[in-house]
């Protein structure tokens, strides 16, 4: 069954994606552990990446030396190959995601990878920010019959709009993620105001955040701005070798990220039926009393009233004093006596 993103959001309110990327370090069992753990912590979707490195990179770039503390091989191509899974391993990963109840999303970085993922029947295709504006590739993705999640990092608002318009003209089953392509993204570089701008321009498209901030606050703040799809890098250990670990969320952080996003709706909605009836007001709430002896027929002024704590449910709460000022007493009231509602008349 094809996932319809808008229908998913109607049923679940949010979609949270755990971006595993290549933090599995090419280890199949580690990849499965990532899926199981982060699905259990709140991820709706687990996300991987797929590259055909010999197709994607020129021979010169593939053979270029790669001297880095994050390198898994001596050349860049061999480094990339060390982090890739075989076709059979990808099938095994897909099956594991299905077994734990997580949707399986993959970013294809090239045409052969896209063809493989379509044959693999992945549930969601992700467009990386690198392919913003890459219309030939976007056309192939948009016509694949899969839901598409598109990141807008590295592009101006105008470039993003052009790309979204193009994909949306082919398929309505898309989500668009605001993204800042810095790893990590500092809090003052998040530019979250782009989210309501995208919502205003594309009211029929699910809008969200692809997040490289190394904290959790960006999630609930983005929800408040209208985001409903959230992609966050995850890791088991920020100190591990690899470029994406240092800013990713470890399990406890990701759990809090999911929890806080899903709490926002309840924080900003609800009824006020119990206002003034909370236990603390039942116990310690003040009621209006006469400041001095007051005769029947007296019109109440500010100087006639004071507040005291009395038995629960007795008298007029001090917060209602505005409606008492100017009222006339039907009966006399003695000093420090609670003023009951039934002795007041207006006019």
C-alpha positions in Angstrom: 0.0 0.0 0.0 1.3 3.4 -0.9 1.7 5.8 2.0 -0.2 9.1 1.4 1.7 11.7 3.4 -1.3 14.0 4.0 -3.5 11.2 5.1 -0.7 10.0 7.4 -0.6 13.4 9.0 -4.4 13.5 9.4 -4.2 10.2 11.3 -0.9 10.8 13.3 -0.5 14.6 13.4 3.3 14.3 12.8 5.8 12.2 11.0 9.2 11.9 12.6 12.1 10.5 10.6 15.3 9.0 12.2 18.1 9.8 9.7 20.5 6.9 10.2 22.3 7.8 7.0 25.6 6.0 7.1 26.1 6.2 10.8 25.9 2.4 10.8 29.4 2.5 9.4 28.7 -0.3 6.9 27.8 -2.8 9.5 24.5 -4.7 8.7 23.8 -5.7 12.3 24.5 -2.2 13.5 22.0 -0.9 10.9 19.3 -3.3 12.2 20.1 -2.2 15.8 19.6 1.4 14.7 16.2 0.6 13.2 15.0 -1.3 16.2 16.2 1.2 18.8 15.1 4.4 17.2 11.7 3.0 16.1 11.1 2.1 19.7 12.1 5.6 20.8 9.5 7.2 18.6 10.6 7.3 15.0 7.8 6.7 12.4 10.3 6.4 9.6 13.9 5.1 9.4 16.0 6.7 6.7 19.1 5.4 4.9 21.2 6.5 1.8 22.0 4.7 -1.4 24.9 5.5 -3.8 26.3 3.8 -6.8 29.7 5.3 -6.2 31.3 4.5 -9.5 28.4 6.1 -11.3 28.1 9.0 -9.0 31.8 10.1 -8.9 34.2 10.8 -11.6 37.1 8.4 -11.8 39.4 11.2 -10.6 37.3 11.9 -7.6 36.8 8.2 -6.9 40.5 7.6 -6.8 41.4 10.8 -5.0 43.3 10.3 -1.7 41.2 10.8 1.4 43.3 11.7 4.4 40.8 12.4 7.2 40.2 11.3 10.8 36.8 10.2 9.5 38.1 8.2 6.6 37.3 4.5 6.3 39.8 4.0 3.4 42.8 5.6 1.7 40.8 6.9 -1.3 37.5 8.7 -1.4 35.8 6.0 -3.5 37.0 3.2 -1.3 35.9 5.2 1.7 32.4 5.5 0.3 32.3 1.8 -0.7 33.1 0.8 2.8 29.9 2.5 4.0 27.6 1.0 1.3 25.4 -2.1 1.6 25.0 -4.7 -1.1 21.6 -5.1 -2.8 20.9 -8.2 -0.7 21.8 -6.4 2.5 19.5 -3.5 1.6 16.6 -6.0 1.2 17.4 -7.4 4.6 17.4 -3.9 6.1 14.0 -3.1 4.4 12.5 -6.3 5.8 13.8 -5.5 9.3 12.2 -2.1 9.2 8.9 -3.6 8.2 9.2 -6.2 11.0 9.5 -3.5 13.6 6.7 -1.4 12.1 8.8 1.5 10.8 8.4 3.0 7.4 11.5 2.7 5.2 12.8 5.7 3.4 16.0 6.0 1.4 17.8 8.8 -0.4 19.0 7.8 -3.9 22.0 9.9 -5.0 22.0 8.7 -8.6 19.9 7.1 -11.2 21.0 3.4 -10.7 20.3 3.8 -7.0 16.9 5.1 -7.7 16.1 2.2 -10.1 17.2 -0.2 -7.4 15.1 1.4 -4.7 12.0 1.4 -6.9 12.5 -2.3 -7.6 13.1 -2.8 -3.8 9.7 -1.1 -3.3 10.8 1.3 -0.6 7.9 3.1 1.0 9.3 6.7 0.7 11.9 8.3 -1.5 13.9 11.2 -0.2 15.4 14.0 -2.3 18.6 15.3 -0.8 19.3 19.0 -0.9 22.1 18.3 -3.4 19.5 17.6 -6.0 17.4 20.7 -5.5 16.7 22.0 -9.0 18.0 18.8 -10.6 14.9 18.6 -12.8 15.9 15.4 -14.9 16.5 13.5 -11.7 13.5 15.0 -9.9 11.3 13.9 -12.8 12.4 10.3 -12.5 11.7 10.4 -8.7 8.4 12.2 -9.0 7.1 9.7 -11.6 8.1 6.6 -9.6 4.7 6.4 -7.9 6.2 6.8 -4.4 5.7 9.5 -1.8 8.5 12.1 -2.0 10.2 14.0 0.8 12.2 16.9 -0.5 14.9 18.9 1.4 15.5 22.5 0.4 19.0 23.1 1.9 21.5 25.2 -0.1 18.8 26.9 -2.2 17.1 30.3 -2.1 13.4 30.6 -1.5 13.0 31.2 -5.2 15.0 28.0 -6.2 13.0 26.0 -3.6 9.7 27.3 -5.0 10.7 26.4 -8.6 11.7 22.9 -7.5 8.6 22.3 -5.4 6.3 23.6 -8.2 7.9 21.2 -10.6 7.6 18.1 -8.4 4.1 19.1 -7.2 3.0 19.4 -10.8 3.7 15.7 -11.2 2.7 14.3 -7.8 0.7 15.7 -4.9 2.2 13.0 -2.5 5.1 15.1 -1.3 6.5 16.7 1.9 8.9 19.6 1.8 11.5 20.1 4.5 13.2 23.4 5.3 16.9 22.7 5.7 20.1 24.5 6.4 23.0 22.6 4.9 25.5 23.2 7.7 26.8 20.3 9.8 26.0 21.2 12.5 23.7 24.2 12.2 24.1 26.7 15.0 20.9 27.8 16.7 21.1 31.3 15.2 21.4 29.9 11.7 18.3 27.7 11.6 16.2 30.3 9.8 13.0 28.6 11.0 10.9 31.5 9.7 11.2 29.8 6.3 8.7 27.2 7.5 5.7 29.6 7.6 6.8 31.1 4.3 6.7 27.7 2.7 3.3 26.9 4.3 1.9 30.2 2.9 3.2 29.5 -0.6 2.2 25.8 -0.6 -0.9 25.3 1.7 -1.7 21.9 0.2 1.8 20.5 0.8 3.1 19.0 4.1 5.9 21.2 5.3 8.6 20.2 7.8 12.2 20.4 9.0 15.3 18.5 8.0 17.4 19.3 11.1 21.2 19.5 11.6 21.0 21.4 14.9 22.7 19.4 17.6 19.8 20.0 20.2 16.2 19.2 20.5 14.5 22.6 20.8 14.2 23.0 17.0 11.6 20.3 16.9 8.9 21.9 19.1 9.6 25.4 17.9 9.2 24.2 14.3 5.9 22.5 15.2 4.7 25.8 16.6 5.6 27.4 13.2 3.5 24.8 11.4 6.0 22.0 10.6 4.6 18.5 10.8 7.4 16.3 9.3 10.7 16.2 11.1 14.0 14.6 10.1 16.7 14.3 12.6 20.1 12.6 12.4 20.7 9.8 15.0 23.6 8.0 16.5 24.4 5.6 19.3 27.6 7.6 20.2 28.5 11.2 19.2 32.1 10.5 19.6 32.2 7.7 16.9 34.2 8.0 13.7 32.2 9.7 10.9 31.1 13.2 9.8 27.5 12.9 10.9 27.9 11.6 14.5 28.9 14.7 16.3 25.7 16.7 15.7 23.3 13.7 15.7 21.0 12.9 18.6 21.9 9.9 20.8 19.0 7.7 22.0 17.9 9.8 25.0 18.0 13.0 23.0 16.0 11.6 20.2 13.4 10.2 22.6 13.1 13.7 24.1 12.9 15.2 20.6 9.9 13.0 19.7 8.2 13.4 23.1 8.4 17.2 23.0 7.2 17.6 19.5 4.2 15.4 20.3 3.5 17.3 23.5 3.2 20.7 21.8 -0.3 20.1 20.5 -1.6 19.4 24.0 0.2 22.3 25.4 -1.5 24.7 23.0 -5.0 23.3 23.1 -7.5 22.2 25.7 -10.4 23.7 27.6 -10.6 26.1 30.5 -13.5 24.5 32.3 -11.5 24.2 35.6 -10.1 27.7 35.8 -10.5 29.0 39.3 -11.4 25.5 40.5 -7.9 24.1 40.7 -7.1 22.4 44.1 -4.7 25.3 45.1 -7.6 27.8 44.7 -10.0 25.5 46.6 -7.5 25.5 49.4 -6.0 29.0 49.4 -8.2 31.1 47.2 -9.3 34.5 48.7 -12.9 35.6 48.8 -14.3 39.1 49.3 -15.1 40.3 52.8 -16.4 43.6 54.1 -13.6 45.9 55.3 -16.0 47.5 57.8 -19.6 47.3 58.9 -21.8 48.1 55.9 -25.5 48.9 56.0 -28.2 47.6 53.7 -28.6 49.8 50.7 -24.9 50.7 50.6 -23.2 50.8 47.2 -19.9 49.0 47.3 -16.6 50.8 46.5 -13.0 49.7 46.4 -12.5 50.9 49.9 -15.3 48.7 51.3 -13.6 45.4 50.3 -10.8 43.2 51.3 -9.9 39.5 50.7 -9.5 36.6 53.1 -9.1 32.8 52.8 -12.2 31.0 54.0 -13.7 27.6 53.7 -13.7 26.1 50.1 -16.7 27.2 48.0 -17.7 30.0 50.3 -18.2 33.6 49.1 -17.2 35.5 45.9 -13.6 35.0 44.6 -11.5 38.2 44.7 -10.9 37.7 41.0 -14.6 38.6 40.5 -14.3 41.9 42.4 -14.9 44.0 39.2 -18.6 42.8 39.1 -19.1 43.6 42.8 -17.9 47.2 42.7 -21.0 49.4 42.3 -23.4 46.7 43.5 -25.9 47.5 46.3 -26.2 45.5 49.5 -29.7 44.0 50.1 -28.7 43.3 53.7 -26.2 44.7 56.1 -22.8 43.0 56.3 -20.5 43.1 59.3 -16.7 43.9 59.2 -14.6 40.9 57.9 -17.8 39.0 57.1 -17.8 37.1 53.8 -20.0 38.9 51.3 -22.4 36.4 49.8 -23.7 36.7 46.3 -27.3 36.8 47.3 -27.1 40.1 49.2 -26.0 42.0 46.1 -28.2 43.8 43.6 -27.2 46.0 40.7 -28.4 49.5 40.2 
